[in-house]
């Protein structure tokens, strides 16, 4: 009842605030606003108009107008952003609490979205390509102090034209069993006067099938112990309905209101044929049914104040998750009372309510200044029930450490960010954030603690020669704790338990990063990055007194960073309409293992990742291919190491544009049919013994998946 009341109370409060702040008081004192729908640019001197992709020497901003993207025949703003040279959308973890840590690297008309549940990709996919005027890419400080330190931020500038526009997308996918699965989405955007309305519906029908085997052998003789042939069938239908309203009356006179409701159902049906040496064959089964429901309501209002603008942001999210797992051994047992196994239910309710107030002013005696504060209340109520299923149907509950608990956090932060140009080619930005939180865990365990941190940052940006740009940044960061790490839960598909840890504390890091970039071959780009991070209290996996392992804190750790991106138009090399993009990152990590006392990688870290993409546009046709690969990643558990890896992933596509507003794309996913692998090495009694006693090798066969997509825009 309390959660329902809290969800409903946010709407009238936010609507009332909007009504008060949008009153016309003081409007006569304002200068003539820019065209509605386009945010006022910062009053920064520039060199003047530059060719597409060439950075302005004063600001470093690169600009591409809509005509530059015509050769790609984009249907949505997302497809435009995906074709911007040298730019990659930053992935933001949706579980990040608060608003400041979820900034990303994309703004629309100079402002970031006031939504969190919808990803940037989802928001951009709702904007028809015909509404895009241009795209700007520049250092983060150009688009607000909260982006300071980001090497690049993209600003999508949309048209002030009125009327109705929209996008329609439909696709059909075929799995290796020959079954077809349709999906679709539709969005509409209406602009009237100073208001813009957007409504979007997304329906996903993701389904797939997978087959493979597990081979268990004893070590060191590598003798077969057990062989399992497995078939997995996945279904994940999902639907989301989103709506938003934007009001734009010029600089510092804007408002946004957005709402979202989404549901997701995940189903796994796994059948296992198990042959164990010296024992009769048996049939096992695993079923999983996971239901997730989410609601979000948010908005913001900006008004002029003291020569700048003050923005109030409000956001409320509610999430409900209900999971059911059932693992049965010897399903078709005919010589006994029935199968045995385990069942587990997980029910949790998570909520977040936040308010953020920010005042910023540009060109204040040469300084850009931003001051603000944020308050957040987060809560997770979780209960896990694990049962041992005996032959005949009797159930015995298994108590897990911390399987019934409530985690609550009240967090606040205050921040100030400043920056200014020291010369026409050098800019300095810095800031300080003070963060404090009160964290409580109640239920199976009782834990309370108060945390506080200072998080300074400093960024120096230098355009030392025409086309060249260098940036160096130093900052202190503090990781957020995942509330689910406090709760114990069993993985029935892997026969192990993830312990909960109510004493977990966030890791803290000092990060140093340098960036160097330069245009090539016209609108191409080369970017090099190098960095080093020193971490204390590394969040990883630690042993628990109950004999499990759980998320916990190790000692100090380090991360080295080396990344390179090359994006090259190939016209000057004789390949008409061709474009090649290469990316590689080498990010090794180092920490002392609590069992072996030797240096190892962080749990789940892959040292190297690389990708290459080639695309050629030839009038109304286009084709291309994409390949990627990465080194293996390992989960370091109490009594096992769990390593995952796969072969080279390849995707090939062909595209036809029958009209200016429609695109048909045929794609082959996993075109080389590469399989995925997993190797688990088990130790007794734990990894303090460095010699494994059992090996489990899993292979999941890879299949080519054809996908046909049709996209159309109107308006």
Secondary structure, DSSP 8 states (H G I E B T S, - for coil): -HHHHHHHHHHHHHHHHHHHHTS-TTGGGS----STTS-------------TT---TTT--EEEEGGGGGGGT-SBHHHHHTTSTT-------TT--SSGGG-TTEEETTB--S-SSS-HHHHHHTSBGGGEEEEEEE-GGGG-GGGTT-S-EEEEEE----EEEEEEEEEEEE-TTS-EEEEEEEEEEEEETTEEEEEEEEEEEEEEEEEEEEEEEETTTTEEEEEEEEEEEEEEEEEEEEEEEEEE-STT-EEEEEEEEEEEEEEEEEEEEEEETTS--EEEEEEEEEEEEEEEEEEEEEEEETTEEEEEEEEEEEEEEEEEEEEEESTT--SSS--EEEEEEEEEEEEEEEEEEEEEEEEETTEEEEEEEEEEEEEEEEEEEEEEE-TTS-EEEE--TT-EEEEEEEEEEEEEEEEEEEETTEEEEEEEEEEEEEEEEEESS-EEEEEEEEEEEEEEEEEEETTEEEEEEEEEEE----GGGGS-EEETTTTEEEE--TT----EEEEEEEEEEEEETTTEEEEEEEEEEEEES-EEEEE-TTS-EEEEE-S-EEEEEEEEEEEEE-GGGT-TTEEEEEEEEE--EEEE-TTT-SEE--TT--SEEEEEEEEEEETTEEEEEEEEEE--EEEE-SSEEEEEEE--EEEEEEEEEEETTEEEEEEEETTT---EEEEEEE-SSSTTS-S-SEEEEEEE----EEEEEEEEEE-
